[in-house]
Amino acid sequence: MNTTHALQDALQLANAATVEALVDLYRAAIRQFGFSHFIVTGLPGQGQRFENLVLERFWPEDWMSHYVSRDYIRRDPVAIASLVHRAPFTWKEASKRASDLGSAGDRIMREAADAGLKDGVCVPVPVRNALAGCISLAGEAPITLKDALASVNVLSLTFASRLQLLADHSRPKGLTLSDREREVLTWVAEGKTAWEISQILGISDSTVNKHIAGAMRKTGSVTRTQAVAKALTAMEIAG
């Protein structure tokens, strides 16, 4: 992707009318660089919990749950580097500079690779009410050359800015799950995987994941289990 193309994509991001449309546009744009996953989050300061600062994500669910349960944010080389960097950097650069973390940092990066996040790039972005913020992007073999980083930086900064603006204007007073989101969450509550739900409902597993992500966004949840719990509490789905 050349700079002109990146600017055109950034313009589309800046004019996205909904969070859902914005996420779809961003995923399509970063896919051209080999990135299949991303997370937008604030970095926790004293007394803050990481999972409450996540703004948006398309991240492996099992890895997210494992990461949160182990409190990896405190030892993650990428997260730590995000506190001091103001320009995009690669995960490899963060790992090399985190020698003081020793085996803990290495283990986190190995486990991320096992979850399908083999290599990545981090773009520092401002996140309100957080010590710092970043968008971390990952894939099997993403393009991390200097020119690519420049384009990813433009796209990510635009995405983060528009995301927070749209979230401010569209934050619901209560839960407003769609019929399909309720249906999918009901099956999640039954312990079904995305693939199993796709077979039951006759839709693709990526569509199932999209509905789950929408429900998680609306409930302010970081994990599927949390989304189910909040939907049950709000009587959006039946137990």
N, C-alpha and C positions, 0 to 999 in steps of 0.2 A: 504494500500500500504506500503510495507517495503522499507527500504532505498535503497536496491539494485534496486528495480523496479523504484524508483524515479530517481536514477542515470541513468538508461537506458533511461527513458523518457527525462531526461535532455540532454542526448547525442543526441537524435533525434532532440530536439529543437535546439541544437547548430549547427546541420548540415542541418537545413531546408533551402531550396533553394529560397523560396519566402515568402513574408509577409503572403499571403493567407494560404500557407501550415503551416507556423509557428503558426498562430492563431488557425487553426484547431487542430494542435497537442496540443497546450496549453489548449484549451477548453476541449479536451478529457482527458488530464492529471488531470486537477483540478476538473473535474466532478466526479472523483473517490473519492474525499473528500467532495462531496456534494455542490460544488460551481457551480452555473449556470450562473453567471455574473461576469464581471471584467472590470476594467478601468485602463489604464496606463497613468499617467499624471504627469506633473511638477506642482509644487505649486507656485502660483504667488507672485512675490515680488512687490515692489513699481512700479506703472505704467504698470504692466503686467496684461493681461486678462487671466483668467483661461481657457476659451474655446480655446485660441490659443496655449495652452500648452498640450492639450490632444494628446497623441501619437496613442493610439488605444483603442477601447472599444467594449464590447458586453454588453450593459447597456440598461435598459428600456428607450425607446425614450421619453415617456411623462415625466418620472422622470428627465431625463437629461435636457429637456427644462425648466421644472419647477425650477430645481436646479440652472441653469444658470441665468434665469430671476430674481430669488430672491437673487442672489449673495450669495448663501449659503456657498460657499467655505471659506468665512471669519469667519463663525461661526460654521462650521462643526467640531464636536469633533474629528473625525477621521483625517481630514485634518490637524487640529492644532497639534494633537499628532504626526503626521508624520514629523513635523518640528524639533522635538527633539529626536525622537526614531531612533535607528540604527538597531534594531532587530524587527522581526515580532511581532505584537500585535493584540489582538482581538478588535472588535468594542466595546464589553462590557467593556473592560479595558479602552478604550479611553473615553467612556461615564462616567465612574466612576471618572475619573481624571479631567473631565471638569466641575467641580461644579461651577466655576466662570462664565460659560456661561449661567447657569440657565435654564429658560424655553426655550430659543432659541435653545440650543443644544438638549434638550429633544424633542422639536417639530420636528427638522430635522430628528432625529432617528426614531420617530414615523411615519413620512411621508414616509421615506425610506422603513420601514416595510410594510406600506400600498401599496407600489409600488412593493412588492415582494422581497425586500432586507431585510429580517428579521434578519439576523445575518451575521457577516463577519469577515474577517481578513485583515490586512493591512501589506504589505511588503515594507519597504523603499527601493527605488532603485535610483541610480544616473540618473538624466535627465539633459542633457546639456541645458544651458541657462535658468535654473530655480533655484529658491531659494533652492528647495529640490524636491524630486520626490517620487512617490509611486505607487504600484499596489494595488488597493483595490478589494477584492474578496467577493462575497456575494451569499447567497442562502437561501432556506427555513429553512434548519436545517443542516448546514455544520459541519464537524468534525473539532474541534478546539483544540484538545488535543496537548500536547507538541510534541510528535513524529510526528504528522500530520503537525504541524507548521514547523518543521525542513525540511520536504520533500517539502512542499509548498514554503518555502523560496528558496531552491535550484532550483526548477522549475521556480519560478518567476524571480529570478536574471538572470538565463540563458535566459529566454524569453525576458526580458527587454534589455539585452545586444545584443542579436541577432536581435531584432526588430530594434534597432537604427542603427545597422550596415547595415541591409538590406535596411532600409529607405534611408540611405545615398547613397547607390549604385544604387537604383532603382527609385529615385525621378524623375518623368517625367518633361520635360521642359514645356509641356502643358498638357491639359487634354487628356487622352487616355482611355475614357470609352469604355467598350465592348458594343456590340449591345444589349445584354440583360440588362446591366446596364442602357443604354439609355432608353430602353423600360420600365423598372421598374420605373425609375425616371419620365418619362412622365406621368405614371399613378399616381405617388405620387403628381405631379403637379396638377393633376385633383382632388386631395383630397381623393384618394382611400386609404384605410387601407391595411396593408400587407395581411390580410386575403382576402380582396376583390380582390387584385391584383393576389393572388394565384389562385383564382377561374377563373379569366379572362384568365390567361396565362396557367392554367393547371399544375401548379407546387406547391410545398408545401410552406406554409408561411415562414418556416425557410429558404428555398432557396431564397425567396423574400428578407428577411432580410439580407441574406448574400450578395446579389447583391447590396442592398442599402448601406450596410457597406462598400463594395468595392468602390462604387461611392463616398461615404463620405470621404474615405481615399484618393482617388485620387484628390478630389477637396479641400482637407484640411478643411473639414467642420466638425462641431460638431453636427449639427442638420440636419434633412432631408430637412427642408425648406431652410437652407443655401446651401445645396448641389444642390437643384433645382435651386436656384438663380444663383449660379456660373455656372451651366451647361447651363442655359439660356443665361447668359452673354457671354459665350464662344461659343454659338451657337451649343452646343453638342446636345441639344434637342430643339424642336420648341415650342414656346409659344402659 
